[in-house]
Amino acid sequence: MADQLDMVQRDPNDLNSHIKVRFEDVLGEPDGAHSIDCVWKLAFTCFECGKGLCYKLLTILCGICIALAWGCNFALVAFDHVWCYTPCIRDFSICVGCFQKVYGTIIMCAAGPVCEACGMMFSKIKVQKS
């Protein structure tokens, strides 16, 4: 399975496009308020290095455990759907289908003749234009 991983494009479905953060998205100096060039360049370097280092450190410390937890969570979701929800829904639809047939038969026997008689009675009415 690990052989199939794309090590370059790690978000092929663009799940996390909303958290793409670059230096320019966070810090910006307007015209008339510029720091010294070396400070601006150093701030850029510190931002990028700090973000990268902190992310890598957090993934080393927590990433594997969190991935395991999410894997277990989705295994439980799949288990619930396969073994609990889908059979329960299928059972319910079978039972409701039976009640639907009984209810439909009762309505057709009781209300069908009444509606048919009303339809025949009202079919004789003619509307004339004045």
N, CA, C and O atoms as a GROMACS GRO file, in nm:
protein
  520
    1MET      N    1   0.082  -0.120   0.000
    1MET     CA    2   0.000   0.000   0.000
    1MET      C    3   0.086   0.126   0.000
    1MET      O    4   0.055   0.223  -0.068
    2ALA      N    5   0.195   0.123   0.076
    2ALA     CA    6   0.282   0.240   0.084
    2ALA      C    7   0.349   0.269  -0.050
    2ALA      O    8   0.388   0.384  -0.075
    3ASP      N    9   0.363   0.168  -0.136
    3ASP     CA   10   0.423   0.188  -0.268
    3ASP      C   11   0.334   0.276  -0.356
    3ASP      O   12   0.383   0.339  -0.449
    4GLN      N   13   0.205   0.280  -0.328
    4GLN     CA   14   0.110   0.356  -0.409
    4GLN      C   15   0.100   0.502  -0.366
    4GLN      O   16   0.030   0.580  -0.431
    5LEU      N   17   0.167   0.540  -0.259
    5LEU     CA   18   0.160   0.678  -0.211
    5LEU      C   19   0.231   0.773  -0.305
    5LEU      O   20   0.342   0.746  -0.350
    6ASP      N   21   0.166   0.884  -0.335
    6ASP     CA   22   0.230   0.990  -0.412
    6ASP      C   23   0.302   1.081  -0.314
    6ASP      O   24   0.239   1.156  -0.240
    7MET      N   25   0.434   1.074  -0.313
    7MET     CA   26   0.513   1.148  -0.216
    7MET      C   27   0.532   1.294  -0.256
    7MET      O   28   0.585   1.373  -0.178
    8VAL      N   29   0.491   1.331  -0.377
    8VAL     CA   30   0.503   1.470  -0.421
    8VAL      C   31   0.371   1.544  -0.400
    8VAL      O   32   0.367   1.646  -0.331
    9GLN      N   33   0.263   1.493  -0.458
    9GLN     CA   34   0.131   1.554  -0.446
    9GLN      C   35   0.060   1.483  -0.330
    9GLN      O   36   0.001   1.377  -0.351
   10ARG      N   37   0.064   1.540  -0.211
   10ARG     CA   38   0.009   1.474  -0.093
   10ARG      C   39  -0.133   1.517  -0.060
   10ARG      O   40  -0.192   1.467   0.036
   11ASP      N   41  -0.188   1.608  -0.138
   11ASP     CA   42  -0.328   1.648  -0.121
   11ASP      C   43  -0.393   1.651  -0.259
   11ASP      O   44  -0.434   1.757  -0.307
   12PRO      N   45  -0.404   1.533  -0.324
   12PRO     CA   46  -0.454   1.531  -0.462
   12PRO      C   47  -0.599   1.575  -0.476
   12PRO      O   48  -0.640   1.621  -0.582
   13ASN      N   49  -0.677   1.563  -0.370
   13ASN     CA   50  -0.817   1.605  -0.374
   13ASN      C   51  -0.837   1.748  -0.324
   13ASN      O   52  -0.950   1.794  -0.312
   14ASP      N   53  -0.727   1.816  -0.297
   14ASP     CA   54  -0.730   1.956  -0.253
   14ASP      C   55  -0.818   1.975  -0.130
   14ASP      O   56  -0.898   2.069  -0.122
   15LEU      N   57  -0.803   1.885  -0.032
   15LEU     CA   58  -0.882   1.890   0.091
   15LEU      C   59  -0.847   2.010   0.178
   15LEU      O   60  -0.933   2.065   0.246
   16ASN      N   61  -0.721   2.050   0.175
   16ASN     CA   62  -0.675   2.154   0.267
   16ASN      C   63  -0.627   2.279   0.196
   16ASN      O   64  -0.530   2.343   0.239
   17SER      N   65  -0.694   2.315   0.088
   17SER     CA   66  -0.654   2.436   0.015
   17SER      C   67  -0.678   2.562   0.099
   17SER      O   68  -0.616   2.665   0.074
   18HIS      N   69  -0.766   2.554   0.196
   18HIS     CA   70  -0.799   2.670   0.279
   18HIS      C   71  -0.691   2.704   0.382
   18HIS      O   72  -0.696   2.810   0.443
   19ILE      N   73  -0.593   2.615   0.401
   19ILE     CA   74  -0.489   2.645   0.500
   19ILE      C   75  -0.352   2.667   0.437
   19ILE      O   76  -0.250   2.661   0.505
   20LYS      N   77  -0.349   2.692   0.308
   20LYS     CA   78  -0.223   2.725   0.242
   20LYS      C   79  -0.185   2.867   0.284
   20LYS      O   80  -0.248   2.964   0.242
   21VAL      N   81  -0.082   2.877   0.366
   21VAL     CA   82  -0.042   3.007   0.420
   21VAL      C   83   0.102   3.035   0.379
   21VAL      O   84   0.193   2.956   0.404
   22ARG      N   85   0.118   3.148   0.316
   22ARG     CA   86   0.252   3.194   0.279
   22ARG      C   87   0.283   3.321   0.357
   22ARG      O   88   0.194   3.383   0.415
   23PHE      N   89   0.408   3.357   0.358
   23PHE     CA   90   0.453   3.477   0.428
   23PHE      C   91   0.373   3.599   0.384
   23PHE      O   92   0.332   3.681   0.467
   24GLU      N   93   0.352   3.610   0.254
   24GLU     CA   94   0.279   3.726   0.198
   24GLU      C   95   0.132   3.729   0.239
   24GLU      O   96   0.069   3.834   0.234
   25ASP      N   97   0.078   3.613   0.280
   25ASP     CA   98  -0.061   3.608   0.324
   25ASP      C   99  -0.078   3.656   0.468
   25ASP      O  100  -0.189   3.686   0.512
   26VAL      N  101   0.035   3.662   0.542
   26VAL     CA  102   0.030   3.695   0.684
   26VAL      C  103   0.089   3.833   0.712
   26VAL      O  104   0.031   3.912   0.787
   27LEU      N  105   0.202   3.860   0.654
   27LEU     CA  106   0.271   3.987   0.679
   27LEU      C  107   0.284   4.067   0.551
   27LEU      O  108   0.313   4.012   0.444
   28GLY      N  109   0.263   4.194   0.562
   28GLY     CA  110   0.279   4.283   0.446
   28GLY      C  111   0.302   4.425   0.493
   28GLY      O  112   0.232   4.475   0.581
   29GLU      N  113   0.399   4.488   0.434
   29GLU     CA  114   0.429   4.628   0.469
   29GLU      C  115   0.375   4.719   0.360
   29GLU      O  116   0.413   4.706   0.243
   30PRO      N  117   0.287   4.812   0.396
   30PRO     CA  118   0.234   4.904   0.295
   30PRO      C  119   0.340   5.007   0.254
   30PRO      O  120   0.442   5.023   0.321
   31ASP      N  121   0.314   5.075   0.144
   31ASP     CA  122   0.405   5.182   0.100
   31ASP      C  123   0.418   5.285   0.211
   31ASP      O  124   0.318   5.323   0.273
   32GLY      N  125   0.538   5.330   0.234
   32GLY     CA  126   0.564   5.430   0.337
   32GLY      C  127   0.596   5.370   0.472
   32GLY      O  128   0.631   5.444   0.565
   33ALA      N  129   0.585   5.240   0.487
   33ALA     CA  130   0.617   5.175   0.615
   33ALA      C  131   0.697   5.048   0.586
   33ALA      O  132   0.650   4.937   0.612
   34HIS      N  133   0.817   5.067   0.535
   34HIS     CA  134   0.903   4.953   0.503
   34HIS      C  135   1.015   4.943   0.606
   34HIS      O  136   1.075   5.043   0.646
   35SER      N  137   1.041   4.819   0.647
   35SER     CA  138   1.155   4.796   0.736
   35SER      C  139   1.281   4.787   0.651
   35SER      O  140   1.275   4.792   0.528
   36ILE      N  141   1.394   4.774   0.716
   36ILE     CA  142   1.520   4.758   0.645
   36ILE      C  143   1.514   4.625   0.570
   36ILE      O  144   1.458   4.528   0.619
   37ASP      N  145   1.571   4.621   0.450
   37ASP     CA  146   1.562   4.503   0.365
   37ASP      C  147   1.612   4.376   0.435
   37ASP      O  148   1.550   4.271   0.422
   38CYS      N  149   1.722   4.386   0.509
   38CYS     CA  150   1.775   4.267   0.574
   38CYS      C  151   1.678   4.216   0.682
   38CYS      O  152   1.671   4.095   0.706
   39VAL      N  153   1.605   4.306   0.748
   39VAL     CA  154   1.507   4.265   0.849
   39VAL      C  155   1.391   4.193   0.781
   39VAL      O  156   1.344   4.090   0.831
   40TRP      N  157   1.344   4.246   0.670
   40TRP     CA  158   1.233   4.186   0.597
   40TRP      C  159   1.270   4.046   0.547
   40TRP      O  160   1.191   3.952   0.557
   41LYS      N  161   1.392   4.034   0.493
   41LYS     CA  162   1.438   3.904   0.444
   41LYS      C  163   1.455   3.806   0.559
   41LYS      O  164   1.419   3.688   0.546
   42LEU      N  165   1.508   3.852   0.672
   42LEU     CA  166   1.526   3.766   0.788
   42LEU      C  167   1.390   3.725   0.846
   42LEU      O  168   1.374   3.611   0.892
   43ALA      N  169   1.294   3.816   0.845
   43ALA     CA  170   1.159   3.783   0.893
   43ALA      C  171   1.097   3.675   0.805
   43ALA      O  172   1.032   3.583   0.854
   44PHE      N  173   1.118   3.687   0.674
   44PHE     CA  174   1.069   3.585   0.582
   44PHE      C  175   1.132   3.449   0.612
   44PHE      O  176   1.062   3.348   0.620
   45THR      N  177   1.263   3.448   0.629
   45THR     CA  178   1.335   3.324   0.658
   45THR      C  179   1.289   3.263   0.790
   45THR      O  180   1.268   3.143   0.799
   46CYS      N  181   1.273   3.346   0.894
   46CYS     CA  182   1.229   3.298   1.025
   46CYS      C  183   1.086   3.242   1.018
   46CYS      O  184   1.056   3.139   1.077
   47PHE      N  185   1.000   3.312   0.946
   47PHE     CA  186   0.862   3.266   0.931
   47PHE      C  187   0.858   3.129   0.864
   47PHE      O  188   0.795   3.036   0.916
   48GLU      N  189   0.924   3.116   0.750
   48GLU     CA  190   0.922   2.990   0.675
   48GLU      C  191   0.988   2.877   0.753
   48GLU      O  192   0.935   2.766   0.757
   49CYS      N  193   1.102   2.904   0.813
   49CYS     CA  194   1.172   2.800   0.891
   49CYS      C  195   1.092   2.761   1.014
   49CYS      O  196   1.080   2.643   1.046
   50GLY      N  197   1.037   2.860   1.084
   50GLY     CA  198   0.957   2.832   1.204
   50GLY      C  199   0.834   2.752   1.171
   50GLY      O  200   0.801   2.656   1.241
   51LYS      N  201   0.765   2.789   1.065
   51LYS     CA  202   0.644   2.717   1.024
   51LYS      C  203   0.680   2.574   0.984
   51LYS      O  204   0.613   2.479   1.026
   52GLY      N  205   0.784   2.558   0.906
   52GLY     CA  206   0.823   2.425   0.860
   52GLY      C  207   0.873   2.338   0.975
   52GLY      O  208   0.836   2.221   0.984
   53LEU      N  209   0.956   2.394   1.061
   53LEU     CA  210   1.012   2.318   1.172
   53LEU      C  211   0.903   2.277   1.272
   53LEU      O  212   0.899   2.163   1.318
   54CYS      N  213   0.816   2.370   1.304
   54CYS     CA  214   0.709   2.342   1.399
   54CYS      C  215   0.614   2.236   1.343
   54CYS      O  216   0.573   2.145   1.416
   55TYR      N  217   0.580   2.247   1.215
   55TYR     CA  218   0.492   2.148   1.153
   55TYR      C  219   0.557   2.010   1.154
   55TYR      O  220   0.493   1.911   1.189
   56LYS      N  221   0.683   2.004   1.116
   56LYS     CA  222   0.752   1.875   1.115
   56LYS      C  223   0.764   1.817   1.256
   56LYS      O  224   0.747   1.696   1.274
   57LEU      N  225   0.793   1.899   1.354
   57LEU     CA  226   0.803   1.851   1.491
   57LEU      C  227   0.669   1.797   1.542
   57LEU      O  228   0.663   1.691   1.604
   58LEU      N  229   0.561   1.871   1.513
   58LEU     CA  230   0.428   1.825   1.554
   58LEU      C  231   0.389   1.695   1.484
   58LEU      O  232   0.328   1.607   1.544
   59THR      N  233   0.424   1.682   1.355
   59THR     CA  234   0.390   1.558   1.286
   59THR      C  235   0.473   1.441   1.338
   59THR      O  236   0.423   1.329   1.345
   60ILE      N  237   0.598   1.466   1.376
   60ILE     CA  238   0.680   1.359   1.434
   60ILE      C  239   0.622   1.315   1.568
   60ILE      O  240   0.612   1.195   1.596
   61LEU      N  241   0.584   1.411   1.651
   61LEU     CA  242   0.534   1.379   1.784
   61LEU      C  243   0.391   1.324   1.785
   61LEU      O  244   0.358   1.235   1.864
   62CYS      N  245   0.307   1.376   1.697
   62CYS     CA  246   0.165   1.345   1.706
   62CYS      C  247   0.106   1.278   1.581
   62CYS      O  248   0.004   1.211   1.590
   63GLY      N  249   0.170   1.295   1.467
   63GLY     CA  250   0.111   1.253   1.339
   63GLY      C  251   0.074   1.106   1.332
   63GLY      O  252  -0.036   1.072   1.288
   64ILE      N  253   0.164   1.019   1.375
   64ILE     CA  254   0.138   0.876   1.366
   64ILE      C  255   0.022   0.836   1.457
   64ILE      O  256  -0.065   0.758   1.418
   65CYS      N  257   0.022   0.887   1.579
   65CYS     CA  258  -0.088   0.854   1.673
   65CYS      C  259  -0.221   0.908   1.623
   65CYS      O  260  -0.324   0.840   1.633
   66ILE      N  261  -0.221   1.029   1.570
   66ILE     CA  262  -0.346   1.087   1.519
   66ILE      C  263  -0.394   1.010   1.397
   66ILE      O  264  -0.513   0.986   1.382
   67ALA      N  265  -0.300   0.972   1.308
   67ALA     CA  266  -0.339   0.893   1.190
   67ALA      C  267  -0.398   0.759   1.233
   67ALA      O  268  -0.496   0.714   1.176
   68LEU      N  269  -0.338   0.696   1.334
   68LEU     CA  270  -0.391   0.570   1.386
   68LEU      C  271  -0.532   0.591   1.444
   68LEU      O  272  -0.621   0.510   1.420
   69ALA      N  273  -0.551   0.700   1.519
   69ALA     CA  274  -0.683   0.728   1.577
   69ALA      C  275  -0.787   0.750   1.467
   69ALA      O  276  -0.898   0.697   1.477
   70TRP      N  277  -0.752   0.827   1.364
   70TRP     CA  278  -0.847   0.850   1.254
   70TRP      C  279  -0.874   0.722   1.177
   70TRP      O  280  -0.986   0.696   1.135
   71GLY      N  281  -0.770   0.641   1.159
   71GLY     CA  282  -0.791   0.512   1.093
   71GLY      C  283  -0.889   0.425   1.170
   71GLY      O  284  -0.979   0.364   1.112
   72CYS      N  285  -0.871   0.419   1.302
   72CYS     CA  286  -0.964   0.342   1.387
   72CYS      C  287  -1.104   0.401   1.382
   72CYS      O  288  -1.203   0.327   1.377
   73ASN      N  289  -1.114   0.534   1.383
   73ASN     CA  290  -1.245   0.599   1.377
   73ASN      C  291  -1.319   0.562   1.248
   73ASN      O  292  -1.436   0.526   1.252
   74PHE      N  293  -1.249   0.570   1.134
   74PHE     CA  294  -1.316   0.538   1.008
   74PHE      C  295  -1.343   0.388   0.995
   74PHE      O  296  -1.437   0.348   0.926
   75ALA      N  297  -1.262   0.305   1.060
   75ALA     CA  298  -1.292   0.162   1.064
   75ALA      C  299  -1.421   0.139   1.142
   75ALA      O  300  -1.504   0.057   1.102
   76LEU      N  301  -1.439   0.211   1.254
   76LEU     CA  302  -1.564   0.200   1.331
   76LEU      C  303  -1.684   0.250   1.251
   76LEU      O  304  -1.791   0.190   1.257
   77VAL      N  305  -1.665   0.358   1.177
   77VAL     CA  306  -1.774   0.410   1.093
   77VAL      C  307  -1.812   0.306   0.989
   77VAL      O  308  -1.930   0.278   0.968
   78ALA      N  309  -1.711   0.248   0.922
   78ALA     CA  310  -1.739   0.145   0.821
   78ALA      C  311  -1.807   0.024   0.886
   78ALA      O  312  -1.903  -0.029   0.831
   79PHE      N  313  -1.757  -0.018   1.001
   79PHE     CA  314  -1.816  -0.131   1.073
   79PHE      C  315  -1.963  -0.103   1.106
   79PHE      O  316  -2.049  -0.188   1.082
   80ASP      N  317  -1.991   0.015   1.160
   80ASP     CA  318  -2.129   0.051   1.195
   80ASP      C  319  -2.220   0.045   1.073
   80ASP      O  320  -2.331  -0.007   1.080
   81HIS      N  321  -2.173   0.099   0.961
   81HIS     CA  322  -2.256   0.101   0.842
   81HIS      C  323  -2.278  -0.040   0.786
   81HIS      O  324  -2.390  -0.074   0.747
   82VAL      N  325  -2.172  -0.120   0.781
   82VAL     CA  326  -2.183  -0.254   0.725
   82VAL      C  327  -2.266  -0.346   0.813
   82VAL      O  328  -2.352  -0.419   0.764
   83TRP      N  329  -2.241  -0.342   0.944
   83TRP     CA  330  -2.301  -0.441   1.033
   83TRP      C  331  -2.423  -0.391   1.110
   83TRP      O  332  -2.498  -0.472   1.165
   84CYS      N  333  -2.446  -0.260   1.116
   84CYS     CA  334  -2.558  -0.208   1.196
   84CYS      C  335  -2.657  -0.126   1.113
   84CYS      O  336  -2.773  -0.164   1.099
   85TYR      N  337  -2.610  -0.013   1.057
   85TYR     CA  338  -2.703   0.080   0.994
   85TYR      C  339  -2.769   0.024   0.869
   85TYR      O  340  -2.891   0.028   0.857
   86THR      N  341  -2.690  -0.030   0.776
   86THR     CA  342  -2.748  -0.079   0.651
   86THR      C  343  -2.845  -0.194   0.675
   86THR      O  344  -2.954  -0.192   0.617
   87PRO      N  345  -2.812  -0.295   0.757
   87PRO     CA  346  -2.913  -0.399   0.784
   87PRO      C  347  -3.038  -0.344   0.853
   87PRO      O  348  -3.149  -0.389   0.826
   88CYS      N  349  -3.020  -0.248   0.943
   88CYS     CA  350  -3.133  -0.189   1.012
   88CYS      C  351  -3.224  -0.114   0.914
   88CYS      O  352  -3.346  -0.126   0.920
   89ILE      N  353  -3.164  -0.038   0.825
   89ILE     CA  354  -3.242   0.036   0.724
   89ILE      C  355  -3.313  -0.062   0.632
   89ILE      O  356  -3.429  -0.041   0.596
   90ARG      N  357  -3.244  -0.168   0.592
   90ARG     CA  358  -3.304  -0.269   0.505
   90ARG      C  359  -3.423  -0.335   0.575
   90ARG      O  360  -3.528  -0.354   0.514
   91ASP      N  361  -3.407  -0.371   0.701
   91ASP     CA  362  -3.515  -0.432   0.779
   91ASP      C  363  -3.633  -0.336   0.788
   91ASP      O  364  -3.748  -0.377   0.769
   92PHE      N  365  -3.606  -0.211   0.817
   92PHE     CA  366  -3.712  -0.111   0.828
   92PHE      C  367  -3.786  -0.095   0.696
   92PHE      O  368  -3.909  -0.087   0.695
   93SER      N  369  -3.712  -0.091   0.585
   93SER     CA  370  -3.778  -0.072   0.455
   93SER      C  371  -3.864  -0.193   0.419
   93SER      O  372  -3.969  -0.178   0.356
   94ILE      N  373  -3.820  -0.314   0.458
   94ILE     CA  374  -3.903  -0.433   0.433
   94ILE      C  375  -4.032  -0.426   0.514
   94ILE      O  376  -4.141  -0.451   0.462
   95CYS      N  377  -4.021  -0.391   0.643
   95CYS     CA  378  -4.139  -0.382   0.729
   95CYS      C  379  -4.233  -0.270   0.683
   95CYS      O  380  -4.354  -0.289   0.679
   96VAL      N  381  -4.178  -0.157   0.649
   96VAL     CA  382  -4.260  -0.044   0.605
   96VAL      C  383  -4.326  -0.076   0.471
   96VAL      O  384  -4.440  -0.035   0.446
   97GLY      N  385  -4.256  -0.150   0.386
   97GLY     CA  386  -4.316  -0.192   0.258
   97GLY      C  387  -4.439  -0.277   0.280
   97GLY      O  388  -4.538  -0.265   0.207
   98CYS      N  389  -4.433  -0.364   0.379
   98CYS     CA  390  -4.548  -0.448   0.412
   98CYS      C  391  -4.665  -0.361   0.460
   98CYS      O  392  -4.779  -0.380   0.418
   99PHE      N  393  -4.636  -0.267   0.550
   99PHE     CA  394  -4.740  -0.176   0.600
   99PHE      C  395  -4.796  -0.089   0.487
   99PHE      O  396  -4.914  -0.056   0.485
  100GLN      N  397  -4.709  -0.052   0.394
  100GLN     CA  398  -4.753   0.030   0.281
  100GLN      C  399  -4.854  -0.046   0.196
  100GLN      O  400  -4.954   0.011   0.152
  101LYS      N  401  -4.830  -0.174   0.174
  101LYS     CA  402  -4.925  -0.255   0.096
  101LYS      C  403  -5.058  -0.268   0.169
  101LYS      O  404  -5.164  -0.257   0.108
  102VAL      N  405  -5.053  -0.293   0.299
  102VAL     CA  406  -5.177  -0.306   0.378
  102VAL      C  407  -5.254  -0.174   0.378
  102VAL      O  408  -5.375  -0.173   0.355
  103TYR      N  409  -5.184  -0.064   0.403
  103TYR     CA  410  -5.247   0.068   0.405
  103TYR      C  411  -5.305   0.101   0.268
  103TYR      O  412  -5.417   0.152   0.259
  104GLY      N  413  -5.232   0.074   0.162
  104GLY     CA  414  -5.281   0.100   0.026
  104GLY      C  415  -5.406   0.021  -0.006
  104GLY      O  416  -5.498   0.072  -0.069
  105THR      N  417  -5.409  -0.104   0.038
  105THR     CA  418  -5.527  -0.189   0.014
  105THR      C  419  -5.649  -0.135   0.089
  105THR      O  420  -5.758  -0.129   0.034
  106ILE      N  421  -5.629  -0.096   0.214
  106ILE     CA  422  -5.739  -0.040   0.293
  106ILE      C  423  -5.792   0.088   0.230
  106ILE      O  424  -5.913   0.106   0.218
  107ILE      N  425  -5.702   0.176   0.189
  107ILE     CA  426  -5.745   0.302   0.128
  107ILE      C  427  -5.819   0.276  -0.003
  107ILE      O  428  -5.922   0.339  -0.029
  108MET      N  429  -5.768   0.184  -0.084
  108MET     CA  430  -5.835   0.156  -0.212
  108MET      C  431  -5.973   0.093  -0.190
  108MET      O  432  -6.066   0.119  -0.266
  109CYS      N  433  -5.986   0.011  -0.086
  109CYS     CA  434  -6.116  -0.053  -0.058
  109CYS      C  435  -6.216   0.046   0.001
  109CYS      O  436  -6.335   0.042  -0.031
  110ALA      N  437  -6.167   0.135   0.088
  110ALA     CA  438  -6.258   0.226   0.158
  110ALA      C  439  -6.281   0.355   0.080
  110ALA      O  440  -6.395   0.397   0.060
  111ALA      N  441  -6.175   0.417   0.035
  111ALA     CA  442  -6.189   0.548  -0.028
  111ALA      C  443  -6.206   0.538  -0.179
  111ALA      O  444  -6.262   0.629  -0.240
  112GLY      N  445  -6.158   0.429  -0.239
  112GLY     CA  446  -6.166   0.415  -0.384
  112GLY      C  447  -6.307   0.427  -0.438
  112GLY      O  448  -6.331   0.506  -0.529
  113PRO      N  449  -6.403   0.351  -0.384
  113PRO     CA  450  -6.541   0.360  -0.436
  113PRO      C  451  -6.602   0.499  -0.415
  113PRO      O  452  -6.676   0.549  -0.500
  114VAL      N  453  -6.573   0.561  -0.302
  114VAL     CA  454  -6.626   0.695  -0.275
  114VAL      C  455  -6.572   0.794  -0.377
  114VAL      O  456  -6.647   0.873  -0.434
  115CYS      N  457  -6.442   0.789  -0.401
  115CYS     CA  458  -6.380   0.882  -0.498
  115CYS      C  459  -6.432   0.855  -0.639
  115CYS      O  460  -6.455   0.947  -0.717
  116GLU      N  461  -6.450   0.728  -0.671
  116GLU     CA  462  -6.502   0.693  -0.803
  116GLU      C  463  -6.644   0.746  -0.821
  116GLU      O  464  -6.679   0.799  -0.927
  117ALA      N  465  -6.726   0.732  -0.718
  117ALA     CA  466  -6.865   0.781  -0.725
  117ALA      C  467  -6.867   0.934  -0.738
  117ALA      O  468  -6.944   0.988  -0.817
  118CYS      N  469  -6.784   1.002  -0.661
  118CYS     CA  470  -6.777   1.148  -0.670
  118CYS      C  471  -6.730   1.190  -0.809
  118CYS      O  472  -6.779   1.287  -0.866
  119GLY      N  473  -6.637   1.118  -0.862
  119GLY     CA  474  -6.587   1.150  -0.995
  119GLY      C  475  -6.694   1.135  -1.101
  119GLY      O  476  -6.706   1.218  -1.191
  120MET      N  477  -6.772   1.028  -1.090
  120MET     CA  478  -6.881   1.008  -1.185
  120MET      C  479  -6.987   1.116  -1.170
  120MET      O  480  -7.041   1.164  -1.269
  121MET      N  481  -7.016   1.155  -1.046
  121MET     CA  482  -7.118   1.257  -1.020
  121MET      C  483  -7.073   1.393  -1.076
  121MET      O  484  -7.151   1.463  -1.140
  122PHE      N  485  -6.950   1.428  -1.050
  122PHE     CA  486  -6.903   1.558  -1.096
  122PHE      C  487  -6.870   1.560  -1.246
  122PHE      O  488  -6.858   1.667  -1.304
  123SER      N  489  -6.857   1.445  -1.307
  123SER     CA  490  -6.828   1.442  -1.450
  123SER      C  491  -6.948   1.487  -1.534
  123SER      O  492  -6.932   1.524  -1.650
  124LYS      N  493  -7.066   1.484  -1.476
  124LYS     CA  494  -7.189   1.525  -1.546
  124LYS      C  495  -7.211   1.676  -1.543
  124LYS      O  496  -7.299   1.727  -1.612
  125ILE      N  497  -7.132   1.747  -1.463
  125ILE     CA  498  -7.149   1.892  -1.453
  125ILE      C  499  -7.089   1.958  -1.577
  125ILE      O  500  -6.978   1.926  -1.619
  126LYS      N  501  -7.164   2.050  -1.633
  126LYS     CA  502  -7.116   2.124  -1.751
  126LYS      C  503  -7.114   2.270  -1.718
  126LYS      O  504  -7.210   2.323  -1.662
  127VAL      N  505  -7.006   2.336  -1.754
  127VAL     CA  506  -6.990   2.478  -1.728
  127VAL      C  507  -7.016   2.550  -1.860
  127VAL      O  508  -6.956   2.518  -1.963
  128GLN      N  509  -7.104   2.648  -1.855
  128GLN     CA  510  -7.136   2.723  -1.975
  128GLN      C  511  -7.080   2.862  -1.966
  128GLN      O  512  -7.079   2.925  -1.860
  129LYS      N  513  -7.032   2.910  -2.078
  129LYS     CA  514  -6.982   3.047  -2.085
  129LYS      C  515  -7.098   3.142  -2.098
  129LYS      O  516  -7.193   3.115  -2.171
  130SER      N  517  -7.092   3.255  -2.027
  130SER     CA  518  -7.202   3.350  -2.038
  130SER      C  519  -7.174   3.459  -2.135
  130SER      O  520  -7.258   3.547  -2.155
   0.00000   0.00000   0.00000
